[in-house]
Amino acid sequence: MTVLDAGPLRAPRQSLGLLPTWTLAVSVAVPVLARLALIARPPRPDEGGFLLVGAQWSGAGRSLYGDYWVDRPPLLITIFRTASSLGGLTALRLIGCLAVALVVIGSARVAGLLGGPAAARWAAVAAAALCLSPWLGGYEVDGELLAAPLVLAGIAAGIHAVRADRERPAVAWAAIAGVCGIGAVLVKQNIADAAVFGVLAVAISWWCGRLTARRSAAIAAGGVAGALAAALVVAGWTSWHGTSLTGVLDAMYPFRLRAGKVLAEGGRQHSTARLISLVGVALSSGIALLLLPIVGDTVLRRRRDPLWWALIGTMVFAGVSVLLGGTYWHHYLVELVAPVSVAAGVVAARHGRVARVLIAYAVVAAMVGWGMGLTAPPGDSAQSVGSAIAAAAKPGDTIVNAWGGANLTYASGLPSPYVHLWSLPVKTLDPHLAQLDTILTGPSAPTWFVTRRHLRSWGLDTSGTRAILSRDYHRVGAVCGRRIYLRDGIDRPAPRVVGGCHGSGGLRRVAP
C-alpha cells in the first residue's frame, strides 16, 4: 500500500452527532460580530507595541526593526506594518476578525477531513466559542491568533498530501503545507504546530505501512521545498527593509533562551502567579476541560488512524509550547485552539456526549465572559495617560515609558529614543540600564519619562537612572498609577486625564 486509503473516521449516527447545516455560518458570524462590537476598545500592550514597530519599519534604523527591537519574526511585524498603513488599530482589529473567521472555517475543514460533516460542525462550534472567549485574550490581536489560520491550512494540506493517490499531487500538497508551516513560524516562532503535524503524519503513516518509503521521502521533500521557498521570500523582504537576518534569528531563539534564564533567576514569583492564573483561565474557558474527552476517546477506543495520532502529537506540542513560554500570558492558550477544536469536534461526532456537553459549556462561558466584558468600562489607564501626554506634548517631543506597557507610548503618539518597548528585553539585554542611561544623558534624551508607582523592578539596576531623573527631570504629574516626568528646561502643561483612568469615574491619583 502506498497511500492512506482511509477517508474520514467512521461517521457518527446522524441523530446523535449532526448539527444543522447552518452551524458553520453561525459559528463564523458570532465571534466576528462580537469582536466588531469591541473594535474601538483601546489597544492592549502588544497591539500598541507592534503597531509602533510596524509603522516605522521601512528601512535600516538604530535597532532590529527600524528604531525598535522586538523578539518576534518579520512576518508578524509585516502584518502590523500593513495594519498601520491601512489605518492603525481599527485595521488591525478587522484583520483579527478575518483571522477568527479563518480559524473557525479551518477547524471545520480539518475536522471534516478526519471525521466527516458532523465533526466539522462540532469543531466549528468549539472554535467559535474559544475564539469568542475573553479568557483567552478576548478582542486582542496577537501572534497566536494571526498564526492559527496558517496552522490549520498547513494541517489540511498535510492531510491531503498523505491521502493523495498519486505522487505529484502529494508533493504539491506537501509544498503547500510547508509554506503554511513556515509561515506560522514566521508569525510566532514557537508555533511549529503545522510542521509537527506534517512530520508525525508522514512518519506514523510510513511506520504503519500506509505509505511507502519512496512516497514518504517525496512528501518530505515537497514540504521542505515549500518551506524553504517561503522562507527565502520572507528573508528577501526582511533584508530589503534593512533588518539583519542574523539579528532576527538571534531574537527568535537565542534571546528566548537567555530571557528564560532571566525569568528563572529573578521573575519566578511573578511567573508562578501567572501560571496559576493561566491554569484557571484554561479551566474556566473550557479549553482544558475539552482535553478530557479527547484523551479518554484516544485511550479507550484505540484509534488506528495515523492522522489522529499526528493531531494528538500536535496538541501535546502546543501544550508544551505554551508552558515553555515562561511568562504564561493568557493569549498563549490561543495556540491550543486549533488542535483542541478539531479533536473535540471529531470526538463529539463519534458518540462523544461528554465532548458535546463540554463544547456547550465553552459556548456558555464565552458568552458570559463576553457579556461581562461588554459592560466593563471601555477605557484603559495606559490609554488615558498616553492621551493626556499627547494633549500636552508638542511636535518633536519624545517619550520613554518604563518598563513596558507599549500601549501607553502608542497612545501618546510620540516616538521613543529607547529601542526597547517591552520589559523582558530590557531585563535581558540592558539589565544595568546602560543603554537607557546613555540616552537620558545624551542629545536624544526623551522629553517625557513615565514610570509606574516607582522605578524599581526585579532584575534591573535602577540606581543610575534614578539619579539622572532626579538631576535632569522634574515630575509634572502622578495620575492613574503613573508618574510623569518632564525634562528640565522644557515647558509643557501638566498632562490631565479627562474622563477618568478607565473611561468612567473620577481621576485617580497616586500618592506623591
Order of alpha helices (4+ residues) and beta strands (2+ residues): alpha-alpha-alpha-alpha-alpha-alpha-alpha-alpha-alpha-alpha-alpha-alpha-alpha-alpha-alpha-alpha-alpha-alpha-beta-alpha-alpha-alpha-beta-alpha-beta-beta
